[in-house]
Amino acid sequence: MPDGYVLEDQVGHLIRRAHQRHTALFVAMIGDEQITTTQYAALVKLYQMGELSQNHLGRLTAMDPATIQGVIRRLTLRKLISHRPDKNDKRRRCLSLTSGGRDLVGRLLGNGPKVSKATLDPLSPAEQQQFVALLKRLT
């Protein structure tokens, strides 16, 4: 092991801990105990953009094919989204929100910024802006 290696100072460890904190705040504040952060991202993107292919939704929400497939399956089981075959490519599924999905996103959408605010609360306003800018550069 390299001299001076301290797990608690490692970037990956710190990012994971920050993610755990954010996820706990999300669960406590989003307004639906069954919605995960990835499900929320998919619902919001469908709400904002309308019908999308599963592949396109996965790219827009930065989810790999296996992850988006699981998200879509769980949201379909809850009857929050529906899908149909693409008329031009039968292998492609077109996804859209159901009326229940639109209603849910409408109720939860205002809580998203509150979760972000709570996540960033330990930082000053200038640090918050810098942190978000740096995260965007990393992604």
C-alpha positions, 0 to 999 in steps of 0.5 A: 500500500502506498505510504500516506494512503488514507481511504477517507481522503480518496476521491471515489470514497468521498464521492460515494459518501456524498452520493449516499448523503444525497440519496438519503435526502432524496428518499426523505424529501422527494414525496414518494417513498417508492421512487428512486433517483434513477426512476425520478430522472426517467420520469422527469425527462419523459415529462419534459420531452414527451415520448422517447425511445428507451435507448434515447431516454437512457442516453439522456439520463446517463443510464446504461441499457441494463439500468434503464431497462430495469427502471422502465420495467419498474415504472411500467409495473407501477403504471407510470409509463406506457410503451409501444413499438416504434412504427418504423422500427419494431425493435425499438420501444417508444415510452411515454408517461401515463396520466398517473405518471404525469400527475406524479411528476407534477406533484414531485417536480418541485421537490427536486430543487429542494433535495439539491438545496439540502444536498448543497446546504453545507456549502456557501452559495459561492462554493455551491456554484463552484461545486456544481460547475466542477461536477459538470466538468467531471461528467 
